[in-house]
Amino acid sequence: MNTKILMSASAIVLGAIGILLSFFPDEILEYTGASSVSFFQLILQLLGAGYLGFAMLNWMARGNLIGGIYSRPIAIGNLMHFIVAGLALLKTAYGSQGTTVVWVAAALFLVFAVLFAMVTFRHPLQSKEAVA
């Protein structure tokens, strides 16, 4: 698996989410129907900062050898994030708040979770030619 593509794609997705949460918390709260209390705006902006930080981590690590024991903290961090967030989104999607946006986000996060699981638990140089 080409981890450079995976790391770049996850960095772009997380960066886009981070920018939206950081710069448009009022609009997001209005779209979701939540109250636009300044505390909620702050929470969304802090979450956006975390997503931007994670995006930068993935972008800077995209050229590293990732998988198996190589860059394991980065792979495990991404795996845990995408599994937990994907399951939370899936739970919300099955609940009464399941909109198309939530379903798409859940599917995207769970696809990233599967891909990072493959990266985490496989040796990075393992290929079909090496096995044969």
DSSP file (Angstrom, degrees, kcal/mol; ACC not computed):
  #  RESIDUE AA STRUCTURE BP1 BP2  ACC     N-H-->O    O-->H-N    N-H-->O    O-->H-N    TCO  KAPPA ALPHA  PHI   PSI    X-CA   Y-CA   Z-CA
    1    1 A M              0   0    0      0, 0.0     2,-1.1     0, 0.0     3,-0.1   0.000 360.0 360.0 360.0 136.5    0.0    0.0    0.0
    2    2 A N     >  -     0   0    0      1,-0.2     4,-1.4     2,-0.1     3,-0.5  -0.707 360.0-174.5 -83.2 101.9    1.3    3.4   -0.9
    3    3 A T  H  > S+     0   0    0     -2,-1.1     4,-3.1     1,-0.2     5,-0.3   0.726  76.5  69.0 -73.2 -20.2    1.2    5.2    2.5
    4    4 A K  H  > S+     0   0    0      2,-0.2     4,-2.1     1,-0.2    -1,-0.2   0.916 102.8  44.7 -63.4 -40.6    2.2    8.6    0.9
    5    5 A I  H  > S+     0   0    0     -3,-0.5     4,-2.8     2,-0.2     5,-0.2   0.920 114.7  48.8 -67.0 -43.9   -1.2    8.7   -0.8
    6    6 A L  H  X S+     0   0    0     -4,-1.4     4,-2.5     2,-0.2     5,-0.2   0.927 113.5  45.6 -62.4 -46.4   -3.0    7.7    2.4
    7    7 A M  H  X S+     0   0    0     -4,-3.1     4,-2.1     2,-0.2    -1,-0.2   0.887 114.6  48.5 -66.1 -39.1   -1.2   10.2    4.6
    8    8 A S  H  X S+     0   0    0     -4,-2.1     4,-2.3    -5,-0.3    -2,-0.2   0.927 112.8  47.6 -65.8 -44.7   -1.7   13.0    2.0
    9    9 A A  H  X S+     0   0    0     -4,-2.8     4,-2.4     1,-0.2    -2,-0.2   0.918 113.5  47.0 -63.9 -43.7   -5.4   12.2    1.7
   10   10 A S  H  X S+     0   0    0     -4,-2.5     4,-2.8    -5,-0.2     5,-0.3   0.883 111.1  52.6 -66.7 -36.1   -6.0   12.0    5.4
   11   11 A A  H  X S+     0   0    0     -4,-2.1     4,-2.4    -5,-0.2    -2,-0.2   0.908 110.8  47.2 -64.2 -40.9   -4.1   15.3    5.9
   12   12 A I  H  X S+     0   0    0     -4,-2.3     4,-2.3     2,-0.2    -2,-0.2   0.923 114.8  45.5 -67.0 -44.1   -6.2   17.0    3.3
   13   13 A V  H  X S+     0   0    0     -4,-2.4     4,-2.3     2,-0.2    -2,-0.2   0.944 116.6  44.4 -64.6 -48.0   -9.5   15.7    4.8
   14   14 A L  H  X S+     0   0    0     -4,-2.8     4,-2.6     1,-0.2    -2,-0.2   0.878 113.2  52.1 -66.0 -36.5   -8.5   16.5    8.4
   15   15 A G  H  X S+     0   0    0     -4,-2.4     4,-2.5    -5,-0.3    -1,-0.2   0.903 108.9  49.7 -64.8 -41.1   -7.2   19.9    7.3
   16   16 A A  H  X S+     0   0    0     -4,-2.3     4,-2.3     2,-0.2    -2,-0.2   0.917 112.8  46.9 -63.8 -43.0  -10.4   20.8    5.6
   17   17 A I  H  X S+     0   0    0     -4,-2.3     4,-2.7     1,-0.2     5,-0.2   0.920 112.3  51.2 -63.3 -43.0  -12.4   19.8    8.7
   18   18 A G  H  X S+     0   0    0     -4,-2.6     4,-2.3     1,-0.2    -2,-0.2   0.893 110.1  48.3 -61.7 -41.6  -10.0   21.8   10.8
   19   19 A I  H  X S+     0   0    0     -4,-2.5     4,-2.6     2,-0.2     5,-0.3   0.924 112.6  48.7 -65.3 -44.1  -10.4   24.9    8.7
   20   20 A L  H  X S+     0   0    0     -4,-2.3     4,-1.9     1,-0.2    -2,-0.2   0.931 115.0  44.2 -61.5 -45.3  -14.2   24.6    8.7
   21   21 A L  H  < S+     0   0    0     -4,-2.7    -1,-0.2     1,-0.2    -2,-0.2   0.860 117.1  46.2 -68.5 -34.6  -14.3   24.1   12.5
   22   22 A S  H  < S+     0   0    0     -4,-2.3    -2,-0.2    -5,-0.2    -1,-0.2   0.891 125.2  26.3 -75.2 -40.1  -11.8   26.9   13.2
   23   23 A F  H  < S+     0   0    0     -4,-2.6    -2,-0.2    -5,-0.2    -3,-0.2   0.601 126.4  39.7-104.9 -12.6  -13.2   29.6   10.9
   24   24 A F     X  +     0   0    0     -4,-1.9     4,-2.0    -5,-0.3     5,-0.2  -0.201  62.4 132.5-130.9  45.4  -16.9   28.8   10.6
   25   25 A P  H  > S+     0   0    0      0, 0.0     4,-2.5     0, 0.0     5,-0.2   0.887  76.5  52.7 -65.9 -36.0  -18.1   27.6   14.0
   26   26 A D  H  > S+     0   0    0      1,-0.2     4,-2.3     2,-0.2     5,-0.2   0.927 110.8  46.5 -62.6 -44.3  -21.2   29.9   13.9
   27   27 A E  H  > S+     0   0    0      2,-0.2     4,-2.5     1,-0.2    -1,-0.2   0.878 112.4  50.2 -66.9 -37.8  -22.3   28.5   10.6
   28   28 A I  H  X S+     0   0    0     -4,-2.0     4,-2.2     2,-0.2     6,-0.2   0.923 111.2  48.4 -66.2 -44.3  -21.8   24.9   11.7
   29   29 A L  H  X>S+     0   0    0     -4,-2.5     5,-1.6     1,-0.2     4,-0.8   0.891 112.7  48.7 -63.0 -38.8  -23.8   25.5   14.8
   30   30 A E  H  <5S+     0   0    0     -4,-2.3     3,-0.4    -5,-0.2    -2,-0.2   0.906 110.6  50.9 -66.5 -41.2  -26.6   27.1   12.8
   31   31 A Y  H  <5S+     0   0    0     -4,-2.5    -2,-0.2     1,-0.2    -1,-0.2   0.892 113.0  45.2 -63.4 -39.8  -26.5   24.2   10.3
   32   32 A T  H  <5S-     0   0    0     -4,-2.2    -1,-0.2    -5,-0.1    -2,-0.2   0.597 112.0-119.5 -81.9  -9.9  -26.8   21.6   13.0
   33   33 A G  T  <5 +     0   0    0     -4,-0.8    -3,-0.2    -3,-0.4     2,-0.1   0.595  65.6 141.0  83.3   9.5  -29.5   23.5   14.9
   34   34 A A      < -     0   0    0     -5,-1.6    -1,-0.3    -6,-0.2     2,-0.1  -0.453  61.4 -92.7 -81.4 159.1  -27.4   23.9   18.0
   35   35 A S        -     0   0    0     -2,-0.1     2,-1.1     1,-0.1    -1,-0.1  -0.455  29.7-126.6 -73.0 146.3  -27.5   27.1   20.0
   36   36 A S        +     0   0    0     -2,-0.1     2,-0.2     4,-0.1    -1,-0.1  -0.325  48.3 159.0 -91.7  52.2  -24.8   29.6   19.1
   37   37 A V    >>  -     0   0    0     -2,-1.1     4,-1.8     1,-0.1     3,-0.6  -0.524  50.2-123.2 -74.1 142.1  -23.4   30.0   22.6
   38   38 A S  H 3> S+     0   0    0      1,-0.3     4,-2.2     2,-0.2     5,-0.1   0.804 110.8  59.9 -60.6 -28.8  -19.9   31.3   22.7
   39   39 A F  H 3> S+     0   0    0      2,-0.2     4,-2.3     1,-0.2    -1,-0.3   0.909 105.1  48.0 -65.0 -41.1  -18.8   28.3   24.7
   40   40 A F  H <> S+     0   0    0     -3,-0.6     4,-2.3     2,-0.2    -2,-0.2   0.873 109.6  53.3 -66.5 -36.7  -19.8   26.0   21.9
   41   41 A Q  H  X S+     0   0    0     -4,-1.8     4,-2.3     2,-0.2    -1,-0.2   0.918 109.2  49.3 -61.8 -42.9  -18.0   28.2   19.4
   42   42 A L  H  X S+     0   0    0     -4,-2.2     4,-2.6     2,-0.2    -2,-0.2   0.916 109.3  51.5 -62.5 -44.1  -14.9   27.9   21.5
   43   43 A I  H  X S+     0   0    0     -4,-2.3     4,-2.4     1,-0.2    -1,-0.2   0.919 111.0  48.0 -60.6 -44.2  -15.2   24.1   21.7
   44   44 A L  H  X S+     0   0    0     -4,-2.3     4,-2.4     1,-0.2    -1,-0.2   0.891 111.7  50.0 -64.6 -38.6  -15.5   23.9   17.9
   45   45 A Q  H  X S+     0   0    0     -4,-2.3     4,-1.9     2,-0.2    -2,-0.2   0.888 111.1  48.6 -68.1 -37.6  -12.5   26.2   17.4
   46   46 A L  H  X S+     0   0    0     -4,-2.6     4,-1.9     2,-0.2    -2,-0.2   0.901 111.6  49.8 -66.2 -40.3  -10.4   24.1   19.8
   47   47 A L  H  X S+     0   0    0     -4,-2.4     4,-2.3     1,-0.2    -2,-0.2   0.904 109.2  52.6 -62.4 -41.0  -11.5   20.9   17.9
   48   48 A G  H  X S+     0   0    0     -4,-2.4     4,-2.5     1,-0.2    -2,-0.2   0.879 106.0  53.4 -61.5 -38.6  -10.6   22.6   14.7
   49   49 A A  H  X S+     0   0    0     -4,-1.9     4,-2.3     2,-0.2    -1,-0.2   0.903 108.7  49.9 -63.3 -40.6   -7.1   23.4   16.1
   50   50 A G  H  X S+     0   0    0     -4,-1.9     4,-2.5     2,-0.2    -2,-0.2   0.911 110.8  48.8 -63.6 -42.5   -6.7   19.7   16.9
   51   51 A Y  H  X S+     0   0    0     -4,-2.3     4,-2.4     2,-0.2    -2,-0.2   0.894 110.9  50.3 -64.9 -39.9   -7.7   18.6   13.5
   52   52 A L  H  X S+     0   0    0     -4,-2.5     4,-2.3     2,-0.2    -2,-0.2   0.899 110.9  49.8 -64.7 -39.5   -5.3   21.1   11.9
   53   53 A G  H  X S+     0   0    0     -4,-2.3     4,-2.2     2,-0.2    -2,-0.2   0.919 111.8  47.4 -63.6 -43.7   -2.5   19.8   14.1
   54   54 A F  H  X S+     0   0    0     -4,-2.5     4,-2.4     2,-0.2    -2,-0.2   0.874 110.5  53.3 -64.8 -37.6   -3.3   16.2   13.1
   55   55 A A  H  X S+     0   0    0     -4,-2.4     4,-2.5     2,-0.2    -2,-0.2   0.917 109.4  47.8 -63.1 -43.3   -3.4   17.3    9.5
   56   56 A M  H  X S+     0   0    0     -4,-2.3     4,-2.7     2,-0.2     5,-0.2   0.888 109.6  53.5 -65.9 -38.6    0.0   18.9    9.7
   57   57 A L  H  X S+     0   0    0     -4,-2.2     4,-1.7     1,-0.2    -2,-0.2   0.943 112.4  44.1 -59.1 -48.4    1.4   15.8   11.4
   58   58 A N  H  < S+     0   0    0     -4,-2.4     4,-0.5     1,-0.2    -2,-0.2   0.890 113.7  50.6 -65.2 -39.1    0.1   13.5    8.6
   59   59 A W  H >< S+     0   0    0     -4,-2.5     3,-0.8     1,-0.2     4,-0.2   0.917 112.6  45.5 -65.7 -42.4    1.3   15.9    5.9
   60   60 A M  H 3< S+     0   0    0     -4,-2.7     3,-0.4     1,-0.2    -1,-0.2   0.794 116.2  46.7 -71.4 -27.2    4.8   16.1    7.4
   61   61 A A  T >< S+     0   0    0     -4,-1.7     3,-1.5    -5,-0.2    -1,-0.2   0.388  81.0 100.9 -93.9   3.0    5.0   12.3    7.9
   62   62 A R  T <  S+     0   0    0     -3,-0.8    -1,-0.2    -4,-0.5   -55,-0.2   0.760  81.7  50.3 -65.0 -24.0    3.7   11.4    4.5
   63   63 A G  T 3  S+     0   0    0     -3,-0.4    -1,-0.3    -4,-0.2    -2,-0.1   0.549  92.2  99.6 -89.4  -7.5    7.2   10.7    3.2
   64   64 A N  S <  S-     0   0    0     -3,-1.5     2,-0.6     1,-0.1   -61,-0.1  -0.375  86.1-102.4 -76.8 156.0    8.2    8.4    6.1
   65   65 A L        -     0   0    0     -2,-0.1     2,-0.4   -62,-0.0    -1,-0.1  -0.705  48.4-173.0 -74.4 120.6    8.1    4.6    6.0
   66   66 A I        +     0   0    0     -2,-0.6     5,-0.2    -4,-0.1     2,-0.1  -0.969  32.3  65.9-125.8 134.0    4.9    3.7    7.8
   67   67 A G  B >  S+A   70   0A   0      3,-2.3     3,-2.2    -2,-0.4     2,-0.3  -0.402  84.1  18.1 133.6 151.4    3.7    0.3    8.8
   68   68 A G  T 3  S-     0   0    0     51,-1.0    -1,-0.2    54,-0.8    55,-0.1  -0.478 134.9 -20.2  63.2-121.8    4.7   -2.5   11.1
   69   69 A I  T >  S+     0   0    0     -2,-0.3     3,-0.9    -3,-0.1     2,-0.4   0.518 114.8 103.5 -94.8  -6.5    7.1   -1.0   13.6
   70   70 A Y  B <  S-A   67   0A   0     -3,-2.2    -3,-2.3     1,-0.3     5,-0.1  -0.650 102.9 -13.9 -84.1 127.2    8.0    2.0   11.5
   71   71 A S  T 3> S+     0   0    0     -2,-0.4     4,-2.0    -5,-0.2     3,-0.5   0.848  85.1 162.0  51.6  38.5    6.3    5.3   12.5
   72   72 A R  H <>  +     0   0    0     -3,-0.9     4,-3.1     1,-0.2     5,-0.3   0.867  64.1  57.2 -59.2 -41.2    4.0    3.2   14.7
   73   73 A P  H  > S+     0   0    0      0, 0.0     4,-2.3     0, 0.0    -1,-0.2   0.896 109.0  46.9 -59.7 -37.1    2.8    6.1   16.9
   74   74 A I  H  > S+     0   0    0     -3,-0.5     4,-2.2     2,-0.2    -2,-0.2   0.926 114.5  46.4 -68.2 -43.9    1.6    8.0   13.9
   75   75 A A  H  X S+     0   0    0     -4,-2.0     4,-2.5     2,-0.2    -1,-0.2   0.919 115.1  46.0 -65.0 -43.8   -0.2    4.9   12.5
   76   76 A I  H  X S+     0   0    0     -4,-3.1     4,-2.9     2,-0.2     5,-0.3   0.901 111.3  52.6 -67.0 -41.1   -1.8    4.1   15.9
   77   77 A G  H  X S+     0   0    0     -4,-2.3     4,-2.2    -5,-0.3    -1,-0.2   0.925 113.4  43.4 -59.7 -45.3   -2.9    7.7   16.5
   78   78 A N  H  X S+     0   0    0     -4,-2.2     4,-2.7     2,-0.2     5,-0.3   0.913 113.3  52.2 -66.1 -42.7   -4.6    7.8   13.1
   79   79 A L  H  X S+     0   0    0     -4,-2.5     4,-2.3    -5,-0.2     5,-0.2   0.940 112.2  44.7 -59.4 -48.7   -6.1    4.4   13.5
   80   80 A M  H  X S+     0   0    0     -4,-2.9     4,-2.5     2,-0.2     5,-0.3   0.916 113.7  50.4 -64.2 -42.7   -7.6    5.2   16.9
   81   81 A H  H  X S+     0   0    0     -4,-2.2     4,-2.6    -5,-0.3     5,-0.3   0.954 114.1  42.8 -60.2 -50.2   -8.9    8.6   15.8
   82   82 A F  H  X S+     0   0    0     -4,-2.7     4,-1.9     2,-0.2    31,-0.3   0.844 115.5  49.1 -70.8 -32.4  -10.6    7.2   12.7
   83   83 A I  H  X S+     0   0    0     -4,-2.3     4,-2.6    -5,-0.3     5,-0.2   0.968 116.5  40.7 -67.4 -52.2  -12.1    4.2   14.5
   84   84 A V  H  X S+     0   0    0     -4,-2.5     4,-2.2    -5,-0.2    -2,-0.2   0.932 120.0  43.9 -64.7 -46.1  -13.5    6.2   17.4
   85   85 A A  H  X S+     0   0    0     -4,-2.6     4,-2.5    -5,-0.3    -1,-0.2   0.905 114.1  51.2 -66.0 -40.1  -14.7    9.1   15.3
   86   86 A G  H  X S+     0   0    0     -4,-1.9     4,-2.4    -5,-0.3    -2,-0.2   0.906 111.6  46.5 -63.2 -42.2  -16.1    6.7   12.6
   87   87 A L  H  X S+     0   0    0     -4,-2.6     4,-2.4     2,-0.2    -1,-0.2   0.884 112.1  50.9 -68.5 -37.7  -18.1    4.7   15.2
   88   88 A A  H  X S+     0   0    0     -4,-2.2     4,-2.0    -5,-0.2    -2,-0.2   0.913 112.8  46.3 -64.4 -41.7  -19.4    7.8   16.9
   89   89 A L  H  X S+     0   0    0     -4,-2.5     4,-2.6     2,-0.2    -2,-0.2   0.894 111.9  51.3 -66.5 -39.1  -20.6    9.1   13.5
   90   90 A L  H  X S+     0   0    0     -4,-2.4     4,-2.2     2,-0.2    -2,-0.2   0.900 109.0  50.8 -64.3 -40.7  -22.1    5.8   12.6
   91   91 A K  H  X S+     0   0    0     -4,-2.4     4,-1.1     1,-0.2    -1,-0.2   0.911 113.1  45.8 -61.8 -42.6  -24.0    5.7   16.0
   92   92 A T  H  < S+     0   0    0     -4,-2.0     5,-0.5     1,-0.2    -2,-0.2   0.884 109.9  54.5 -67.4 -38.2  -25.3    9.2   15.2
   93   93 A A  H  < S+     0   0    0     -4,-2.6     5,-0.3     1,-0.2    -2,-0.2   0.889 109.3  47.2 -64.1 -39.0  -26.2    8.2   11.7
   94   94 A Y  H  < S+     0   0    0     -4,-2.2    -1,-0.2    -5,-0.1    -2,-0.2   0.742 107.1  74.2 -73.1 -22.1  -28.3    5.3   12.9
   95   95 A G  S >< S-     0   0    0     -4,-1.1     3,-1.2    -5,-0.2    -3,-0.1   0.063 110.0 -80.3 -77.7-166.7  -30.0    7.5   15.5
   96   96 A S  T 3  S+     0   0    0      1,-0.3    -3,-0.1     0, 0.0    -4,-0.1   0.647 124.6  61.4 -73.3 -14.5  -32.6   10.2   14.9
   97   97 A Q  T 3   +     0   0    0     -5,-0.5     2,-1.1     2,-0.1    -1,-0.3   0.233  68.5 135.6 -96.9  14.7  -30.0   12.7   13.8
   98   98 A G    <   +     0   0    0     -3,-1.2     2,-0.2    -5,-0.3    -5,-0.1  -0.491  25.6 166.4 -73.0  96.9  -28.8   10.7   10.8
   99   99 A T     >  -     0   0    0     -2,-1.1     4,-2.1     1,-0.1     5,-0.2  -0.533  52.5-100.5 -98.7 173.0  -28.5   13.2    7.9
  100  100 A T  H  > S+     0   0    0      1,-0.2     4,-2.5     2,-0.2     5,-0.2   0.877 122.7  56.2 -60.7 -38.2  -26.7   12.5    4.6
  101  101 A V  H  > S+     0   0    0      1,-0.2     4,-2.5     2,-0.2    -1,-0.2   0.909 108.0  47.6 -61.3 -42.3  -23.7   14.6    5.8
  102  102 A V  H  > S+     0   0    0      2,-0.2     4,-2.6     1,-0.2    -1,-0.2   0.905 111.5  50.2 -67.5 -40.9  -23.3   12.3    8.9
  103  103 A W  H  X S+     0   0    0     -4,-2.1     4,-2.4     2,-0.2    -2,-0.2   0.916 112.5  46.8 -62.6 -43.6  -23.6    9.1    6.8
  104  104 A V  H  X S+     0   0    0     -4,-2.5     4,-2.6     2,-0.2    -2,-0.2   0.924 113.4  48.4 -65.2 -44.2  -21.0   10.4    4.3
  105  105 A A  H  X S+     0   0    0     -4,-2.5     4,-2.7    -5,-0.2     5,-0.2   0.908 111.3  50.6 -62.7 -41.5  -18.6   11.4    7.1
  106  106 A A  H  X S+     0   0    0     -4,-2.6     4,-2.3     2,-0.2    -2,-0.2   0.926 111.9  47.0 -61.9 -44.9  -19.1    8.1    8.9
  107  107 A A  H  X S+     0   0    0     -4,-2.4     4,-2.1     2,-0.2    -2,-0.2   0.917 113.3  48.7 -63.3 -43.4  -18.3    6.2    5.7
  108  108 A L  H  X S+     0   0    0     -4,-2.6     4,-2.2     1,-0.2    -2,-0.2   0.926 113.0  46.6 -63.0 -45.8  -15.3    8.3    5.0
  109  109 A F  H  X S+     0   0    0     -4,-2.7     4,-2.1     1,-0.2   -23,-0.2   0.883 112.4  50.0 -66.3 -38.0  -13.9    7.9    8.5
  110  110 A L  H  X S+     0   0    0     -4,-2.3     4,-2.2    -5,-0.2    -1,-0.2   0.843 108.3  53.0 -71.7 -31.7  -14.5    4.2    8.5
  111  111 A V  H  X S+     0   0    0     -4,-2.1     4,-2.4     2,-0.2    -2,-0.2   0.932 110.7  47.3 -64.4 -45.1  -12.7    3.8    5.2
  112  112 A F  H  X S+     0   0    0     -4,-2.2     4,-2.8     1,-0.2     5,-0.2   0.886 109.5  55.1 -61.9 -37.5   -9.7    5.7    6.6
  113  113 A A  H  X S+     0   0    0     -4,-2.1     4,-1.9   -31,-0.3    -2,-0.2   0.923 109.3  46.2 -61.6 -44.4   -9.9    3.4    9.7
  114  114 A V  H  X S+     0   0    0     -4,-2.2     4,-2.2     2,-0.2    -2,-0.2   0.921 113.5  49.1 -64.3 -43.6   -9.7    0.3    7.6
  115  115 A L  H  X S+     0   0    0     -4,-2.4     4,-2.0     1,-0.2    -2,-0.2   0.907 112.4  46.9 -64.7 -41.6   -6.8    1.7    5.6
  116  116 A F  H  X S+     0   0    0     -4,-2.8     4,-2.6     2,-0.2    -1,-0.2   0.818 109.2  55.5 -71.1 -28.5   -4.9    2.7    8.7
  117  117 A A  H  X S+     0   0    0     -4,-1.9     4,-2.2    -5,-0.2    -2,-0.2   0.912 108.2  48.7 -65.2 -41.7   -5.6   -0.7   10.2
  118  118 A M  H  X S+     0   0    0     -4,-2.2     4,-0.5     1,-0.2    -2,-0.2   0.910 114.2  45.7 -63.2 -41.2   -4.0   -2.3    7.1
  119  119 A V  H >< S+     0   0    0     -4,-2.0   -51,-1.0     1,-0.2     3,-0.6   0.912 113.9  49.2 -67.1 -42.0   -1.0    0.0    7.4
  120  120 A T  H 3< S+     0   0    0     -4,-2.6   -52,-0.3     1,-0.2    -2,-0.2   0.886 116.9  38.0 -66.8 -40.5   -0.6   -0.5   11.2
  121  121 A F  H 3< S+     0   0    0     -4,-2.2     2,-0.3    -5,-0.2    -1,-0.2   0.291 106.2  72.1-102.8  10.6   -0.7   -4.3   11.2
  122  122 A R  S << S-     0   0    0     -3,-0.6   -54,-0.8    -4,-0.5     0, 0.0  -0.924  86.1-107.1-121.4 151.0    1.2   -5.1    8.0
  123  123 A H    >   -     0   0    0     -2,-0.3     3,-1.2   -56,-0.2   -55,-0.2  -0.559  29.2-131.7 -71.2 137.3    4.9   -4.8    7.3
  124  124 A P  T 3  S+     0   0    0      0, 0.0    -1,-0.1     0, 0.0  -121,-0.1   0.757 103.0  46.0 -67.9 -23.6    5.5   -1.8    4.9
  125  125 A L  T 3  S+     0   0    0    -58,-0.1     2,-0.3     2,-0.0     5,-0.1   0.429  82.6 118.7 -97.9   1.2    7.7   -3.7    2.5
  126  126 A Q    <   +     0   0    0     -3,-1.2     2,-0.3     4,-0.1     3,-0.0  -0.519  36.5 155.9 -71.2 126.9    5.5   -6.8    2.2
  127  127 A S     >  -     0   0    0     -2,-0.3     4,-1.4     1,-0.1     5,-0.1  -0.901  56.7-101.0-143.2 172.2    4.2   -7.3   -1.3
  128  128 A K  H  > S+     0   0    0     -2,-0.3     4,-1.7     1,-0.2    -1,-0.1   0.852 121.0  53.8 -66.7 -33.9    2.9  -10.1   -3.5
  129  129 A E  H  4 S+     0   0    0      1,-0.2    -1,-0.2     2,-0.2    -3,-0.1   0.870 106.6  52.2 -67.8 -35.6    6.3  -10.4   -5.2
  130  130 A A  H  4 S+     0   0    0      1,-0.2    -1,-0.2     2,-0.2    -2,-0.2   0.823 109.5  49.4 -69.9 -31.2    8.1  -10.8   -1.9
  131  131 A V  H  <        0   0    0     -4,-1.4    -1,-0.2     1,-0.2    -2,-0.2   0.868 360.0 360.0 -75.1 -36.8    5.8  -13.6   -0.8
  132  132 A A     <        0   0    0     -4,-1.7    -1,-0.2    -5,-0.1    -2,-0.2   0.467 360.0 360.0 -73.5 360.0    6.2  -15.6   -4.0
